[in-house]
Amino acid sequence: MPNVIIIPDPQVHKVCQDAVNFANNSQSDFIFYLIPPLKDNNSPLLNETIDFSVALSYLDKIKKEQNYNDEDFILSFYNGILSAEENGYSNLFLAGARYDEDYPCTGIISLKYLGWSVLEEKYNYELQKHSILHLIVCGMIGSYTQLDPHRDIGCLLDQNMILSNFNLKLQRGYYLCSKTEFNCYNNIKKEKYGNSILRLCDSFKTGINNKLESSISTVPNLTKKKLKLELSHKLTLISIGLAIIVILFGNNMCERFIQYKEKINNSKADKNSSVTIKPKTIINFELPYLENVPIIDKGIFIKYYYNDLVFGGANINSVSICARTSKGEKLDINGSNYELSMDITEEPYVEFEYKGITYSIEISRHPFSVNCIIKKNITPTLALKEAKTFVDLKEL
């Protein structure tokens, strides 16, 4: 398998060292090395501005001098302006060459505009490492595959012509898009090292999860704050509206309410009477990333977790549930440790029964967000199964 050689810039040396150690401890398909910059006063990487072709030529020269193989990937961090004069670009942050191009398997990352405020607004060391690993994987995909970049959706193949959109990659977590998008996940499997890169992404995703989730959980969530603020405003408006109604209608309203209540009580005595309860939307919001969101009560939550929609909580064993894709196809549900998970890229439609009431969860994905609508009192359209049928009873 190829080696991955990283040449850090002093300002990211520590985080690069930790990222390399993490990469080697997480998988065995690639061997990662961190080497110091060569003591070369004539190095073009010392210039304030460099054309990417000059940088890649220099890195290819290092590979040959150090007797690395052509398929070994060398990536250097550069604290200067990276340009592509022939293409008219003057502020690149990542450039590289594929295995069948000039200067094969070389890459360079400019730190000039790539500050941590751009990479991830939640400044945190673990997220810095997470960002560095994403940059390395993006460089490897560019060097070892024939896959073409596409518009920004949070996939590792996003073109990221707008630098801040790199955050989408971090939010999706080493995501390669599905067949309903640009099919990068399936296409990369056809490449020589495609499956190895998939295992690498999976190892990074799994291994960094605990530390990353812990880091994110301590940061205030702007989406959550916005949701609470919007709900607060709505409750205030409802309260004002009720007050106006009472002022306008006074006792007449109370009398009508009493009459209506008596009518309802009388109707219960009629065996042939029936009351139809209409479905009601109880919440419509943008689903935050890597955060448990309680629904109904604190015994049930949902979570946007990498490429999955997770449904769980202490009361999961009292739930009956089923799900389908947005196209009506069967959607697999996997379960363990008080959690059920399903592929969020398929835009799940979920129905579940909890405490005698049937609910639905409808997920829709957008370029920069995932929206979630939860309704209650729905008429089931799916064959619900007890949650414990998806999980080992011992774990529930």
Secondary structure, DSSP 8 states (H G I E B T S, - for coil): --EEEEE--GGGHHHHHHHHHHHHHH-SSSEEEE------TT-GGGSSEEEHHHHHHHHHHHHHHTT--TTSEEEEEESSEEEEGGGTEEEESEEEE-TTSSS-SEEEEE-SS--HHHH-SS--HHHHHHHHHHHHHHHHHHHH-----BS-SS-TTB--SSGGGHHHHHHH-S----TTTT-HHHHHTTSTTHHHHHHHHHHHHHHTHHHHHHHHHTS--HHHHHHHHHHHHHHHHHHHHHHHHHHHHHHHHHHHHHHHHHHHHHHHH-TT-------EEEEEEE--BT--EE-SSTT-EEEEETTEEEEE-TTGGG-EEEEE-TTS-B---EEETTEEEEEGGG--EEEEEETTEEEEEEEEEETTEEEEEEEES----S--EEGGGSS-GGG-
